[in-house]
Amino acid sequence: RDSTCCCYRVLTCPAVQKRTFTKWINSHLAKHKPPLEVNDLFEDIKDGVKLLALLEVLSGQRLPCEQGRQLKRIHWVSNIGTALKFLEGRKIKLVNIHATDIADGRPSIVLGLIWTIILYFQIEELTSNLPALQALSNSNSSVESIPSSETGSPPMKRKVVNKFQGNAKKALLRWVQCTAAKHHGIEVKDFGPSWRDGVAFQTVVHAIRPDLVDMEVVRRRSNRENLEDAFALAENELGIPRLLDPEDVDVDKPDEKSIMTYVAQFLKHYPNPHHSETDGQQDEVPSEGVFRSTGKRCAASPRGRGKPHRQISGEVMSSPDVFQAFKSFRVQYEMKKKQTDPLLQPVHKEGKLSVDQALVKQAWDRVSARLLDWHIHLDKSLPGPLGVIGAWLHRAEMALREDIPIQHAHEETANVLHRKLEQHKEVLKNLESHRQPFQQIHRDRSVNGVPVPPEQLQDMAERFNFVSTSSHAHLIKMEFWEMKYRLMAFLMLAESKLKSWIIKYGRRDSVELLLQSYLTFIEGHRFFEQYEIIFTSLKHAAEVYVKSDSSIDEAEGVSKFLSDTTAQWKNLALEVRSVRSMLEEVIANWEKYSSTVAALQAWLEDAEQMLNQSENAKRDFFRNLSHWIQQHMDMNDAGNFLIETCDDTVSRDLKQQLLLLNGRWRELFVKVKHYARADEVDKLRQDYQDGINTLKMFMDATNEKMTAPVQVSFLNVRAFAQDVEVNSLYSYHLSPFYKFLISVLHDIIRYFSTPNRKSSTKCQLWKLHVKQPAVLLSC
């Protein structure tokens, strides 16, 4: 098969293609173990891990893959190369698609590769089976055509006219035209504008389930209404993944490849809509064998699963014998299924089934689906309102028994649960409106005088009772699970954000951006308030759920979950709150480091030149050396903090810068450290000189008074004696001051650099020391 992609130059609708292809990929990756999810197609495909997982799901083969948290680009290219070689090994021609382009996330190349995969694994593969499907639908392969004995002659082969010859696009278009459009006079010429009004989508849904679509209403509605309704019906009623949105299609030139991808989903699930089958296959060989084992022709069953949804008015298509035949077959089915279930346990270590086991399981699944359709057909074929109640009853049972779809992402699981919950509410809201009519029919055992098979009526009564007693608890459980996954998604988001904030930081501008991102997320999204809202809703839903479920184990499980999440949030909230102070501290240290480095570098250049100047000039320049000592300490403190908190590249640059600056600082400091207390020494000298002057003035004044002649008189002698007494007392109090000056002198001497100045200072003090006793003696 030659699927050519010539570099796939996207000229229109790249955004639509990206969304559609992403949803298509996720619908398949959900089947992977563990499930995976693509959020940004161009980014998430770069490492090749999810690309290989997609190919594994599509092909059923295991492919080698480089995995791990620290994948390098070489590993990315290796994974993508493995995927491309796998495709080439399937004879898929890839033109101008290289592993490096995918690793770079080039949009046109990525979209081209995904389209090639879709074209090969879905559209071409499905359309290539259309001739065989046509032949099968024209043959006697239905249940009605089964011979009544094991030795019956095989049916006559018929010559089949192949309506689906041509390439994949034409074949898919012919399939739409032949199975849906032509029955309603709708002309579908292409996969572009023909689909804009939504009518073509509605005809496809109608071909599969006529009861879901009223074509008269469709023709009166707007484009957007038809598109939304068709996509919702396909997803909710037919199980077709929603790959498109109305705004993607209601444009002048809808994207052809996106529409083909979506329409192919219908072909995959319902290859022959008028003989619709859940699994999309008409190969009835395994199931026919099971039907033959009943030893009956089963003529009362619908044609295979021919037209289970067709409403036939005025004709009662059910009878006691028909329902009895159904019950008999269902009993045999359950017995044989129980016998074969042990044989379908995985035999491989990785939990995979063998080829034979997979084939048998597929056959059983087809029989199960046919049995369900037979049951639905019997109920819907009941007369009047009972048929409507029967159809509703099956939808209600399916809602109640539907498994909770666990997705890879908790947020997606919560969204799916919310959608399912709304759908189930929509179905179950009709419970009361159906209750009274059904009770009346059950009492009368007839509808408008037409008898109803008692066993079938009793079967419906038991199922109606099941729906009545289970619906309320089911909706409560769904609400609890939705809020549970909402909280889990919230906590996971918080943890992922925390990991992005608690990292080895970069330079200041990147840290400021990180702080801005933090504030936007925490304050803009009201992070802590949001948790309280979600947790309060969950707690209320849990209380209601526990009351509705009498299981002790379930109550303990809910209680444990609430307890665990509360403890998790307590630690998480503490860490999240600490992020802001941490980021602000990092920014503050960057500010301190940058300012001190700039100032210190400039000062070092001036200081190194000042070493060649005079002593007085150096003393004046280095007078504030203590300030630069503090600046040097601040620089190292901030730098060491940043080295510990920043990434390797930034730390390496900081270490190198500090090493150079500290080297220059040490070399300079050795030469000028004695200037560190120059201001203090000058103050000591000033204090010393002031003290000397004070002593000298006192001694000179005292000496003058002691040596001056005194006129002999009583008053003069008494005044002289008083002066002597005052001077003697003052001299006594000056003795500690003299000792203080001696200690100041010693401090000054330690910092004087010249012996001459030391000697003169000592001499000055010594003269005072010699002179002081003479003065005191005179007093």
ZAMARGU-4260 file (C-alpha; in steps of 0.2 Angstrom, whole numbers, plus 5000, padded with zeros to 4 digits):
<rodrens>
0) 5000/5000/5000 | 5007/5017/4995 | 5002/5030/5007 | 5011/5046/5001 | 5014/5061/5012
5) 5024/5074/5002 | 5030/5085/5017 | 5011/5089/5020 | 5011/5108/5018 | 4997/5114/5028
10) 4989/5128/5020 | 4973/5129/5029 | 4965/5125/5046 | 4981/5119/5055 | 4973/5123/5071
15) 4958/5112/5067 | 4969/5098/5061 | 4980/5099/5077 | 4964/5098/5088 | 4956/5084/5078
20) 4972/5074/5077 | 4976/5076/5095 | 4958/5070/5100 | 4960/5055/5088 | 4977/5050/5096
25) 4970/5052/5113 | 4956/5040/5109 | 4968/5027/5105 | 4981/5031/5119 | 4968/5029/5132
30) 4969/5010/5127 | 4987/5010/5131 | 4994/5002/5147 | 4996/5013/5156 | 4985/5026/5147
35) 4993/5041/5140 | 4987/5058/5134 | 4994/5071/5122 | 4991/5089/5127 | 5001/5099/5115
40) 5004/5088/5099 | 5019/5097/5093 | 5028/5096/5110 | 5022/5080/5116 | 5027/5070/5101
45) 5045/5077/5101 | 5053/5062/5112 | 5044/5049/5102 | 5037/5040/5117 | 5019/5043/5114
50) 5021/5041/5095 | 5028/5023/5098 | 5014/5020/5111 | 5001/5025/5097 | 5009/5013/5085
55) 5008/4999/5097 | 4990/5002/5100 | 4986/5003/5082 | 4996/4988/5077 | 4996/4977/5092
60) 5015/4975/5091 | 5028/4979/5105 | 5040/4992/5099 | 5057/4996/5107 | 5057/5013/5116
65) 5069/5024/5125 | 5061/5030/5141 | 5065/5039/5157 | 5064/5057/5165 | 5081/5063/5158
70) 5079/5059/5139 | 5091/5068/5128 | 5088/5073/5110 | 5098/5058/5104 | 5085/5047/5113
75) 5071/5057/5105 | 5078/5055/5088 | 5081/5036/5091 | 5063/5034/5096 | 5056/5043/5081
80) 5068/5034/5070 | 5061/5017/5077 | 5043/5023/5073 | 5048/5029/5055 | 5056/5012/5051
85) 5041/5003/5058 | 5030/5013/5046 | 5042/5010/5031 | 5042/4992/5035 | 5023/4992/5032
90) 5027/4999/5014 | 5021/5016/5020 | 5030/5029/5009 | 5036/5044/5019 | 5043/5058/5009
95) 5053/5072/5017 | 5048/5066/5034 | 5064/5065/5045 | 5066/5061/5063 | 5075/5077/5067
100) 5060/5087/5060 | 5048/5078/5072 | 5060/5081/5086 | 5060/5099/5082 | 5041/5099/5083
105) 5039/5106/5065 | 5020/5108/5064 | 5018/5104/5045 | 5029/5088/5047 | 5021/5082/5063
110) 5003/5085/5055 | 5009/5076/5039 | 5015/5061/5049 | 4999/5059/5059 | 4988/5061/5044
115) 4999/5047/5036 | 4996/5036/5051 | 4977/5040/5051 | 4976/5036/5032 | 4985/5020/5034
120) 4978/5012/5050 | 4961/5019/5049 | 4954/5025/5033 | 4963/5014/5020 | 4962/4999/5031
125) 4943/5001/5034 | 4939/5006/5016 | 4949/4991/5009 | 4937/4980/5018 | 4921/4988/5011
130) 4920/4976/4996 | 4920/4961/5008 | 4908/4970/5019 | 4896/4972/5004 | 4897/4954/4999
135) 4894/4949/5017 | 4879/4960/5018 | 4872/4953/5002 | 4875/4935/5008 | 4864/4924/5019
140) 4875/4927/5034 | 4861/4932/5046 | 4853/4921/5059 | 4838/4919/5048 | 4849/4911/5035
145) 4857/4898/5046 | 4852/4880/5041 | 4841/4871/5053 | 4853/4856/5054 | 4872/4855/5056
150) 4873/4846/5039 | 4863/4859/5029 | 4870/4864/5012 | 4881/4880/5012 | 4872/4895/5005
155) 4875/4899/4986 | 4888/4911/4982 | 4883/4927/4973 | 4892/4938/4962 | 4895/4955/4970
160) 4897/4971/4961 | 4910/4981/4970 | 4904/4999/4974 | 4919/5004/4984 | 4933/5002/4972
165) 4945/5017/4971 | 4957/5026/4983 | 4953/5028/5002 | 4945/5045/5000 | 4933/5040/4986
170) 4929/5024/4995 | 4924/5033/5011 | 4914/5046/5002 | 4905/5032/4992 | 4901/5023/5009
175) 4893/5039/5015 | 4883/5041/4999 | 4877/5023/4998 | 4873/5020/5017 | 4866/5037/5022
180) 4865/5052/5011 | 4855/5044/4996 | 4841/5039/5008 | 4837/5057/5012 | 4841/5065/4995
185) 4856/5073/5002 | 4871/5076/4990 | 4888/5074/4998 | 4901/5078/4985 | 4916/5080/4996
190) 4923/5081/5014 | 4922/5099/5015 | 4907/5111/5012 | 4895/5097/5010 | 4896/5094/5029
195) 4895/5112/5034 | 4876/5112/5038 | 4877/5096/5049 | 4864/5087/5039 | 4876/5074/5032
200) 4882/5070/5049 | 4864/5068/5055 | 4860/5056/5040 | 4875/5045/5045 | 4868/5044/5063
205) 4850/5041/5057 | 4857/5027/5046 | 4863/5018/5062 | 4850/5023/5074 | 4834/5030/5065
210) 4825/5033/5082 | 4838/5046/5087 | 4836/5058/5072 | 4821/5067/5065 | 4826/5073/5048
215) 4812/5085/5047 | 4818/5094/5062 | 4836/5093/5056 | 4831/5102/5040 | 4824/5117/5050
220) 4838/5120/5062 | 4854/5130/5060 | 4871/5123/5055 | 4878/5125/5073 | 4863/5116/5081
225) 4864/5102/5068 | 4882/5100/5071 | 4881/5100/5090 | 4867/5088/5090 | 4875/5076/5078
230) 4892/5076/5088 | 4883/5074/5105 | 4872/5059/5098 | 4887/5051/5091 | 4897/5052/5107
235) 4883/5048/5119 | 4872/5036/5110 | 4884/5028/5097 | 4901/5029/5107 | 4909/5039/5093
240) 4924/5049/5100 | 4920/5068/5098 | 4934/5074/5087 | 4926/5089/5080 | 4917/5105/5087
245) 4903/5114/5077 | 4915/5129/5075 | 4928/5118/5066 | 4915/5113/5053 | 4904/5129/5051
250) 4916/5138/5041 | 4918/5143/5022 | 4931/5129/5019 | 4930/5115/5032 | 4946/5105/5034
255) 4944/5090/5023 | 4956/5079/5033 | 4948/5082/5050 | 4931/5078/5043 | 4938/5062/5035
260) 4946/5057/5051 | 4930/5059/5061 | 4918/5051/5048 | 4930/5036/5047 | 4925/5033/5066
265) 4908/5029/5060 | 4914/5016/5047 | 4925/5009/5061 | 4911/5006/5073 | 4896/5003/5061
270) 4903/4997/5044 | 4886/4992/5038 | 4874/5005/5047 | 4858/4996/5041 | 4865/4980/5049
275) 4873/4990/5063 | 4885/4980/5075 | 4893/4987/5090 | 4910/4980/5085 | 4909/4985/5067
280) 4911/4968/5060 | 4899/4957/5050 | 4909/4941/5052 | 4897/4930/5061 | 4906/4913/5060
285) 4910/4912/5078 | 4893/4918/5084 | 4883/4907/5071 | 4892/4892/5079 | 4885/4897/5096
290) 4867/4900/5088 | 4868/4883/5080 | 4872/4875/5096 | 4855/4879/5102 | 4848/4867/5090
295) 4835/4880/5084 | 4833/4890/5068 | 4830/4905/5080 | 4818/4912/5067 | 4810/4923/5081
300) 4826/4933/5084 | 4828/4949/5073 | 4838/4947/5057 | 4855/4944/5064 | 4856/4961/5073
305) 4847/4967/5057 | 4836/4981/5062 | 4834/4981/5081 | 4830/5000/5082 | 4816/5001/5068
310) 4799/5005/5075 | 4785/4995/5067 | 4768/5002/5072 | 4752/4993/5072 | 4761/4976/5073
315) 4765/4966/5088 | 4782/4958/5085 | 4783/4949/5101 | 4775/4933/5108 | 4778/4921/5123
320) 4787/4909/5111 | 4798/4922/5105 | 4803/4928/5122 | 4805/4910/5128 | 4817/4907/5114
325) 4827/4922/5119 | 4827/4917/5137 | 4832/4899/5132 | 4847/4905/5122 | 4852/4918/5135
330) 4853/4903/5148 | 4864/4893/5136 | 4875/4908/5132 | 4878/4911/5151 | 4882/4893/5154
335) 4894/4892/5139 | 4902/4909/5144 | 4905/4902/5161 | 4914/4887/5154 | 4925/4897/5143
340) 4930/4911/5154 | 4944/4902/5163 | 4951/4898/5146 | 4952/4917/5142 | 4964/4921/5156
345) 4981/4929/5150 | 4995/4916/5146 | 5009/4929/5143 | 5018/4937/5157 | 5014/4954/5151
350) 4996/4950/5153 | 4992/4949/5135 | 4980/4936/5127 | 4986/4924/5114 | 4980/4926/5096
355) 4968/4911/5098 | 4962/4918/5114 | 4959/4936/5107 | 4949/4928/5092 | 4938/4918/5104
360) 4936/4934/5115 | 4931/4944/5100 | 4918/4931/5095 | 4911/4931/5113 | 4910/4950/5112
365) 4900/4949/5096 | 4888/4936/5103 | 4886/4947/5119 | 4882/4962/5108 | 4870/4953/5097
370) 4861/4946/5112 | 4859/4963/5120 | 4852/4970/5103 | 4840/4955/5102 | 4834/4959/5120
375) 4832/4978/5115 | 4823/4973/5099 | 4810/4962/5109 | 4806/4976/5121 | 4805/4990/5108
380) 4794/4979/5098 | 4781/4979/5112 | 4765/4988/5107 | 4762/5007/5111 | 4769/5015/5126
385) 4777/4999/5132 | 4789/4999/5118 | 4794/5016/5122 | 4796/5011/5141 | 4806/4996/5135
390) 4818/5007/5125 | 4820/5019/5139 | 4823/5004/5151 | 4838/4998/5142 | 4846/5015/5141
395) 4843/5017/5160 | 4851/5000/5163 | 4866/5004/5152 | 4868/5021/5162 | 4867/5011/5179
400) 4879/4998/5173 | 4892/5009/5164 | 4909/5007/5170 | 4917/5023/5177 | 4929/5028/5163
405) 4946/5031/5172 | 4957/5042/5161 | 4976/5045/5162 | 4973/5063/5168 | 4962/5066/5183
410) 4955/5082/5176 | 4949/5073/5161 | 4942/5059/5171 | 4932/5072/5181 | 4926/5080/5165
415) 4920/5063/5158 | 4911/5059/5174 | 4903/5076/5173 | 4897/5073/5156 | 4891/5055/5160
420) 4882/5061/5175 | 4873/5074/5165 | 4868/5061/5152 | 4862/5049/5166 | 4852/5062/5174
425) 4844/5066/5157 | 4840/5047/5155 | 4834/5044/5173 | 4824/5060/5175 | 4810/5050/5165
430) 4809/5037/5178 | 4793/5044/5187 | 4785/5048/5170 | 4786/5030/5165 | 4782/5022/5182
435) 4763/5025/5182 | 4760/5019/5164 | 4770/5004/5167 | 4762/5000/5183 | 4745/5001/5174
440) 4751/4990/5160 | 4758/4977/5173 | 4741/4977/5182 | 4731/4975/5165 | 4744/4963/5158
445) 4740/4971/5141 | 4741/4987/5131 | 4725/4994/5124 | 4718/4977/5125 | 4733/4968/5116
450) 4740/4955/5128 | 4758/4956/5133 | 4769/4940/5136 | 4768/4938/5155 | 4786/4932/5156
455) 4793/4947/5146 | 4782/4959/5157 | 4789/4951/5173 | 4806/4953/5166 | 4803/4971/5163
460) 4795/4973/5180 | 4811/4966/5188 | 4822/4977/5178 | 4811/4993/5181 | 4812/4989/5200
465) 4831/4988/5198 | 4832/5005/5190 | 4820/5013/5203 | 4830/5007/5218 | 4847/5010/5210
470) 4846/5026/5201 | 4847/5038/5216 | 4862/5029/5223 | 4870/5029/5206 | 4869/5047/5203
475) 4875/5051/5221 | 4890/5039/5218 | 4894/5048/5201 | 4893/5065/5210 | 4905/5059/5223
480) 4917/5052/5210 | 4917/5067/5200 | 4922/5078/5215 | 4935/5065/5221 | 4944/5066/5204
485) 4942/5085/5204 | 4951/5086/5221 | 4964/5073/5214 | 4967/5084/5199 | 4968/5100/5209
490) 4981/5092/5221 | 4991/5085/5206 | 4991/5102/5198 | 4997/5110/5214 | 5011/5097/5215
495) 5016/5099/5197 | 5016/5118/5200 | 5026/5116/5216 | 5039/5106/5206 | 5041/5120/5193
500) 5044/5133/5207 | 5056/5123/5219 | 5070/5121/5206 | 5088/5127/5204 | 5085/5145/5199
505) 5093/5155/5185 | 5097/5173/5184 | 5087/5187/5192 | 5076/5191/5177 | 5071/5172/5176
510) 5067/5172/5195 | 5057/5188/5194 | 5047/5180/5180 | 5044/5164/5190 | 5038/5175/5205
515) 5026/5184/5193 | 5020/5167/5187 | 5018/5161/5205 | 5008/5176/5210 | 4997/5175/5194
520) 4993/5157/5198 | 4990/5159/5217 | 4981/5175/5217 | 4974/5176/5200 | 4966/5159/5201
525) 4962/5161/5220 | 4972/5145/5223 | 4968/5142/5242 | 4950/5148/5240 | 4948/5135/5226
530) 4954/5121/5236 | 4941/5125/5250 | 4927/5126/5238 | 4932/5109/5230 | 4935/5100/5247
535) 4919/5107/5254 | 4909/5100/5239 | 4918/5084/5240 | 4915/5082/5259 | 4897/5085/5257
540) 4896/5073/5242 | 4905/5060/5253 | 4893/5062/5267 | 4878/5059/5256 | 4887/5045/5247
545) 4891/5036/5263 | 4873/5037/5269 | 4867/5030/5253 | 4879/5015/5253 | 4878/5004/5268
550) 4894/4996/5265 | 4906/4997/5279 | 4922/4995/5268 | 4916/5009/5256 | 4913/5021/5271
555) 4930/5017/5278 | 4938/5019/5260 | 4930/5036/5259 | 4935/5041/5276 | 4953/5036/5273
560) 4953/5046/5256 | 4947/5061/5265 | 4960/5059/5279 | 4974/5056/5267 | 4970/5071/5255
565) 4968/5082/5270 | 4986/5077/5276 | 4993/5079/5259 | 4985/5096/5257 | 4992/5102/5274
570) 5010/5098/5268 | 5007/5105/5251 | 4999/5121/5256 | 5014/5124/5268 | 5026/5122/5254
575) 5016/5132/5242 | 5015/5147/5254 | 5034/5146/5257 | 5038/5147/5238 | 5034/5166/5238
580) 5046/5170/5252 | 5060/5159/5244 | 5058/5168/5227 | 5058/5185/5236 | 5074/5180/5245
585) 5083/5174/5230 | 5078/5190/5221 | 5084/5201/5236 | 5101/5191/5236 | 5103/5194/5217
590) 5100/5213/5221 | 5112/5213/5235 | 5125/5203/5225 | 5124/5214/5209 | 5125/5230/5219
595) 5140/5225/5230 | 5149/5218/5215 | 5147/5233/5205 | 5152/5245/5219 | 5167/5234/5225
600) 5174/5232/5208 | 5174/5251/5205 | 5182/5254/5222 | 5195/5240/5220 | 5201/5249/5204
605) 5203/5266/5213 | 5211/5258/5228 | 5224/5248/5218 | 5229/5265/5210 | 5229/5274/5227
610) 5243/5262/5234 | 5256/5273/5224 | 5250/5289/5233 | 5257/5298/5248 | 5254/5292/5266
615) 5241/5306/5270 | 5232/5303/5253 | 5231/5284/5257 | 5225/5288/5275 | 5212/5299/5268
620) 5206/5287/5255 | 5206/5271/5266 | 5198/5280/5280 | 5181/5271/5277 | 5189/5254/5274
625) 5178/5247/5287 | 5163/5251/5275 | 5171/5241/5261 | 5175/5227/5273 | 5156/5226/5276
630) 5152/5227/5257 | 5164/5213/5254 | 5156/5202/5267 | 5139/5206/5260 | 5144/5201/5243
635) 5151/5184/5248 | 5135/5180/5259 | 5124/5184/5244 | 5135/5175/5232 | 5136/5159/5242
640) 5118/5159/5244 | 5115/5161/5226 | 5128/5147/5222 | 5118/5135/5233 | 5101/5139/5225
645) 5105/5142/5207 | 5108/5130/5193 | 5125/5123/5188 | 5128/5136/5174 | 5124/5151/5185
650) 5133/5144/5200 | 5149/5140/5190 | 5149/5159/5184 | 5146/5165/5201 | 5160/5155/5208
655) 5172/5161/5195 | 5167/5179/5198 | 5169/5178/5217 | 5186/5169/5215 | 5193/5183/5205
660) 5186/5197/5216 | 5191/5189/5232 | 5209/5187/5225 | 5210/5205/5222 | 5203/5209/5239
665) 5215/5199/5249 | 5230/5206/5239 | 5225/5223/5243 | 5219/5221/5261 | 5236/5214/5267
670) 5243/5231/5262 | 5230/5243/5269 | 5222/5234/5283 | 5230/5245/5296 | 5220/5259/5289
675) 5204/5251/5294 | 5204/5261/5311 | 5210/5277/5305 | 5195/5287/5310 | 5195/5279/5327
680) 5214/5283/5329 | 5211/5301/5324 | 5197/5303/5337 | 5209/5295/5350 | 5222/5308/5345
685) 5210/5322/5347 | 5204/5316/5364 | 5222/5315/5369 | 5227/5332/5363 | 5212/5340/5372
690) 5217/5331/5388 | 5235/5337/5387 | 5229/5355/5384 | 5217/5354/5399 | 5231/5348/5410
695) 5243/5361/5403 | 5231/5375/5406 | 5228/5370/5424 | 5246/5368/5428 | 5251/5384/5420
700) 5237/5393/5430 | 5241/5385/5446 | 5260/5388/5444 | 5256/5407/5441 | 5246/5408/5457
705) 5258/5399/5467 | 5273/5410/5462 | 5264/5427/5462 | 5269/5438/5477 | 5255/5440/5490
710) 5252/5457/5500 | 5253/5453/5519 | 5235/5456/5525 | 5222/5445/5533 | 5211/5445/5518
715) 5224/5442/5505 | 5232/5428/5515 | 5214/5420/5517 | 5210/5421/5499 | 5227/5414/5494
720) 5224/5399/5506 | 5207/5396/5498 | 5215/5396/5481 | 5228/5383/5487 | 5214/5372/5494
725) 5204/5373/5478 | 5219/5369/5467 | 5224/5355/5478 | 5206/5347/5477 | 5206/5349/5458
730) 5223/5341/5457 | 5217/5326/5466 | 5202/5324/5454 | 5214/5326/5439 | 5224/5310/5444
735) 5212/5298/5435 | 5211/5309/5420 | 5230/5308/5419 | 5229/5289/5419 | 5216/5289/5405
740) 5227/5300/5394 | 5241/5287/5397 | 5230/5273/5391 | 5224/5283/5376 | 5243/5286/5372
745) 5246/5268/5372 | 5232/5265/5359 | 5239/5279/5348 | 5257/5272/5349 | 5251/5256/5342
750) 5245/5264/5326 | 5259/5277/5324 | 5270/5272/5310 | 5285/5283/5313 | 5296/5282/5329
755) 5299/5301/5329 | 5281/5305/5332 | 5280/5291/5345 | 5295/5299/5354 | 5287/5317/5354
760) 5271/5311/5360 | 5279/5302/5375 | 5290/5317/5378 | 5275/5328/5379 | 5267/5317/5392
765) 5283/5315/5402 | 5285/5334/5404 | 5267/5334/5411 | 5271/5319/5422 | 5286/5328/5429
770) 5278/5345/5431 | 5262/5338/5440 | 5271/5332/5457 | 5279/5350/5459 | 5262/5358/5457
775) 5254/5346/5469 | 5269/5349/5481 | 5267/5368/5480 | 5248/5366/5484
</rodrens>
